[in-house]
Amino acid sequence: MELDPADMGKVVNRLKRAQGQLAGVVGMLEEGRDCEDVVTQLAAVSKALDRAGFAIIASGMRQCLVESNGEETLDVEKLQKLFLSLA
């Protein structure tokens, strides 16, 4: 399953934001910040990564459905494994 570069622009931006958030979490830990603040930011990073993963899978699914030309090319088991890997 090939990923559409046009769809991946938003995903890349989301991942870059998550990368910045993660760097912020590391900084918070190094500064000895409050546990609740650190966990809140870590949860935000996790959610951003999950959303990026789901966007990647959705893009792949759309391509499989559009490019199939009447042929069944969508590997349901493979997609289920991908979704479960994010759960």
C-alpha positions as CSV (number, residue, x, y, z in Angstrom):
1,M,0.0,0.0,0.0
2,E,1.6,3.2,-1.2
3,L,1.0,6.4,0.7
4,D,-0.3,9.5,-1.2
5,P,2.3,12.3,-0.6
6,A,-0.5,14.9,-0.7
7,D,-2.2,13.3,2.3
8,M,1.1,12.9,4.1
9,G,1.9,16.6,4.4
10,K,-0.6,17.0,7.2
11,V,0.6,13.8,8.9
12,V,4.2,15.1,8.7
13,N,3.2,18.4,10.3
14,R,1.3,16.5,13.0
15,L,4.4,14.3,13.7
16,K,6.7,17.4,13.8
17,R,4.4,19.0,16.4
18,A,4.4,15.7,18.4
19,Q,8.2,15.7,18.2
20,G,8.2,19.2,19.7
21,Q,5.8,18.2,22.4
22,L,8.0,15.2,23.2
23,A,11.0,17.4,23.5
24,G,9.0,19.6,25.9
25,V,8.2,16.5,28.0
26,V,11.9,15.6,28.2
27,G,12.7,19.2,29.2
28,M,9.9,19.1,31.9
29,L,11.4,15.9,33.3
30,E,14.9,17.4,33.3
31,E,13.6,20.5,35.1
32,G,11.8,18.4,37.7
33,R,8.4,19.7,36.8
34,D,5.2,18.4,38.5
35,C,4.1,14.9,37.7
36,E,0.6,15.9,36.6
37,D,1.9,18.4,34.1
38,V,4.4,15.9,32.6
39,V,1.7,13.2,32.3
40,T,-0.7,15.7,30.7
41,Q,1.8,16.6,28.1
42,L,2.8,13.0,27.5
43,A,-0.8,12.1,26.9
44,A,-1.0,14.9,24.3
45,V,2.0,13.4,22.5
46,S,0.5,10.0,22.6
47,K,-2.8,11.2,21.2
48,A,-1.0,13.1,18.4
49,L,1.0,10.0,17.4
50,D,-2.2,7.9,17.4
51,R,-4.0,10.4,15.2
52,A,-1.1,10.4,12.8
53,G,-1.2,6.6,12.6
54,F,-4.9,6.6,12.0
55,A,-4.5,9.2,9.2
56,I,-1.8,7.1,7.6
57,I,-4.0,4.0,7.7
58,A,-7.0,5.9,6.4
59,S,-5.0,7.2,3.4
60,G,-3.9,3.7,2.6
61,M,-7.4,2.4,2.8
62,R,-8.7,5.1,0.5
63,Q,-6.0,4.3,-2.0
64,C,-6.7,0.6,-1.9
65,L,-10.4,1.2,-2.5
66,V,-9.9,3.7,-5.3
67,E,-7.2,1.8,-7.1
68,S,-8.9,-1.6,-6.9
69,N,-10.9,-1.2,-10.2
70,G,-13.4,-3.8,-9.2
71,E,-10.7,-6.1,-7.9
72,E,-10.6,-7.0,-4.2
73,T,-7.2,-5.7,-3.1
74,L,-8.0,-4.6,0.4
75,D,-6.3,-6.9,2.8
76,V,-8.6,-6.7,5.8
77,E,-6.4,-8.8,8.1
78,K,-3.4,-6.6,7.4
79,L,-5.5,-3.5,8.1
80,Q,-6.8,-5.0,11.3
81,K,-3.3,-5.6,12.5
82,L,-2.3,-2.1,11.7
83,F,-5.3,-0.7,13.7
84,L,-4.5,-3.0,16.6
85,S,-0.9,-1.9,16.6
86,L,-2.1,1.6,17.5
87,A,-4.5,0.4,20.2
